[in-house]
Amino acid sequence: MALTFGGKKKPGGTPPRFALSPFEQVMTDRIAAALRELALSVDIEAFIEAIEALDPDLLESLLNELTSGFISARLEAALREVAASTATAQGKAAAEIAPNRSPERDKTLFNRVDQRTADYAANRSSGLIVEINQSNRLAVRRVIAGSFTSPYTVDETARRLRKMVGLHTRWANAVLKFDDANVVRLIKDGYSPDEARARADVLTKRYRDKLIRRRAEMIARTEIQQAENFGRQAGWEAGNFVGYIDGASMKEWRTAPLRSQYGPPCEECMAVRGTRVPWNGAFSNGFMFPPAHPHCRCTVVLVPPSRGLEGLPSQDMASWLERLDQMYADEGAL
């Protein structure tokens, strides 16, 4: 999943901001700190040398060193904790009502859950690091390529790199434009070029830190949501393997309530709201489970055959979903 904003937006084009859960807050702090550390790790003098020498091999080597891999272990541990917790809860729920429950089956179920969630956390954290690194490399390449047609000196170009590392390309460009605009404004206000750059650096750092925080929030929320829903799927798979979950069970895509302080779900998610597919199948949007996009607030639930509503007319299903929305709103689960 690409790390860009998506989904429903508020009027004016600003993505909705949702309150972070305690776990999302902790993960956001970790990711934001790691992205800031990544910027500080940029070897400015080495980049100056590579640009001055027009040395593509040295530049490629520096780009390869510009990696956020040191946060991989932290992300892997966090994702495993979330996925394992959800998967274990699903497995326990299935075991508690299974007529054929046994200690041996319980052991097999939880061993499968542990292995599946460990594999997921390792693979997903590695993939996430690759995405972050690719966005960094792309942004850096664009700044360096643009330096040959820009008025900036080699030293200025190299130092601009530190201002945008850790951000995806669009926000990196926004930070550099913000910096340029402040330098021009401050010089017009009577400051010398050196004084203007120094003052602009302070303003730019504040703006950049804000965007780093927003990117960290987006990554944390999206990854935790995905880990939770993967955990559900892993719990069902393990439950089905030991015979605790009926193979004829379905799963249902649940959106956030239609009426909430954050606005209704996006059109993309509304298209699959309330739809059901086999528990191990994909929905019509191609996803096995949410999130369908960053900041997605959907989830997925298991519907055993004994709890199905297959015989209800479509208007009754719609009424049932409306009652579900109201129940969530009454409980404050927004």
Secondary structure in CASP SS format (residue, H / E / C, confidence):
PFRMAT SS
TARGET T0000
AUTHOR 0000-0000-0000
METHOD secondary structure of the structure
MODEL  1
M C 1.00
A C 1.00
L C 1.00
T C 1.00
F C 1.00
G C 1.00
G C 1.00
K C 1.00
K C 1.00
K C 1.00
P C 1.00
G C 1.00
G C 1.00
T C 1.00
P C 1.00
P C 1.00
R C 1.00
F C 1.00
A C 1.00
L C 1.00
S C 1.00
P H 1.00
F H 1.00
E H 1.00
Q H 1.00
V H 1.00
M H 1.00
T H 1.00
D H 1.00
R H 1.00
I H 1.00
A H 1.00
A H 1.00
A H 1.00
L H 1.00
R H 1.00
E H 1.00
L H 1.00
A H 1.00
L H 1.00
S C 1.00
V C 1.00
D C 1.00
I H 1.00
E H 1.00
A H 1.00
F H 1.00
I H 1.00
E H 1.00
A H 1.00
I H 1.00
E H 1.00
A H 1.00
L C 1.00
D C 1.00
P H 1.00
D H 1.00
L H 1.00
L H 1.00
E H 1.00
S H 1.00
L H 1.00
L H 1.00
N H 1.00
E H 1.00
L C 1.00
T C 1.00
S C 1.00
G H 1.00
F H 1.00
I H 1.00
S H 1.00
A H 1.00
R H 1.00
L H 1.00
E H 1.00
A H 1.00
A H 1.00
L H 1.00
R H 1.00
E H 1.00
V H 1.00
A H 1.00
A H 1.00
S H 1.00
T H 1.00
A H 1.00
T H 1.00
A H 1.00
Q H 1.00
G H 1.00
K H 1.00
A H 1.00
A H 1.00
A H 1.00
E H 1.00
I H 1.00
A C 1.00
P C 1.00
N C 1.00
R C 1.00
S C 1.00
P H 1.00
E H 1.00
R H 1.00
D H 1.00
K H 1.00
T H 1.00
L H 1.00
F H 1.00
N H 1.00
R H 1.00
V H 1.00
D H 1.00
Q H 1.00
R H 1.00
T H 1.00
A H 1.00
D H 1.00
Y H 1.00
A H 1.00
A H 1.00
N H 1.00
R H 1.00
S H 1.00
S H 1.00
G H 1.00
L H 1.00
I H 1.00
V H 1.00
E H 1.00
I H 1.00
N H 1.00
Q H 1.00
S H 1.00
N H 1.00
R H 1.00
L H 1.00
A H 1.00
V H 1.00
R H 1.00
R H 1.00
V H 1.00
I H 1.00
A H 1.00
G H 1.00
S H 1.00
F C 1.00
T C 1.00
S C 1.00
P C 1.00
Y C 1.00
T C 1.00
V H 1.00
D H 1.00
E H 1.00
T H 1.00
A H 1.00
R H 1.00
R H 1.00
L H 1.00
R H 1.00
K H 1.00
M H 1.00
V C 1.00
G C 1.00
L C 1.00
H C 1.00
T H 1.00
R H 1.00
W H 1.00
A H 1.00
N H 1.00
A H 1.00
V H 1.00
L H 1.00
K H 1.00
F H 1.00
D H 1.00
D H 1.00
A H 1.00
N H 1.00
V H 1.00
V H 1.00
R H 1.00
L H 1.00
I H 1.00
K H 1.00
D C 1.00
G C 1.00
Y C 1.00
S C 1.00
P H 1.00
D H 1.00
E H 1.00
A H 1.00
R H 1.00
A H 1.00
R H 1.00
A H 1.00
D H 1.00
V H 1.00
L H 1.00
T H 1.00
K H 1.00
R H 1.00
Y H 1.00
R H 1.00
D H 1.00
K H 1.00
L H 1.00
I H 1.00
R H 1.00
R H 1.00
R H 1.00
A H 1.00
E H 1.00
M H 1.00
I H 1.00
A H 1.00
R H 1.00
T H 1.00
E H 1.00
I H 1.00
Q H 1.00
Q H 1.00
A H 1.00
E H 1.00
N H 1.00
F H 1.00
G H 1.00
R H 1.00
Q H 1.00
A H 1.00
G H 1.00
W H 1.00
E H 1.00
A H 1.00
G H 1.00
N H 1.00
F H 1.00
V C 1.00
G C 1.00
Y C 1.00
I C 1.00
D C 1.00
G C 1.00
A C 1.00
S C 1.00
M E 1.00
K E 1.00
E E 1.00
W E 1.00
R E 1.00
T C 1.00
A C 1.00
P C 1.00
L C 1.00
R C 1.00
S C 1.00
Q C 1.00
Y C 1.00
G C 1.00
P C 1.00
P C 1.00
C C 1.00
E H 1.00
E H 1.00
C H 1.00
M H 1.00
A C 1.00
V C 1.00
R C 1.00
G C 1.00
T C 1.00
R E 1.00
V E 1.00
P E 1.00
W C 1.00
N C 1.00
G C 1.00
A C 1.00
F C 1.00
S C 1.00
N C 1.00
G C 1.00
F C 1.00
M C 1.00
F C 1.00
P C 1.00
P C 1.00
A C 1.00
H C 1.00
P C 1.00
H C 1.00
C C 1.00
R C 1.00
C C 1.00
T E 1.00
V E 1.00
V E 1.00
L E 1.00
V E 1.00
P C 1.00
P H 1.00
S H 1.00
R H 1.00
G C 1.00
L C 1.00
E C 1.00
G C 1.00
L C 1.00
P C 1.00
S H 1.00
Q H 1.00
D H 1.00
M H 1.00
A H 1.00
S H 1.00
W H 1.00
L H 1.00
E H 1.00
R H 1.00
L H 1.00
D H 1.00
Q H 1.00
M H 1.00
Y H 1.00
A H 1.00
D H 1.00
E H 1.00
G C 1.00
A C 1.00
L C 1.00
END
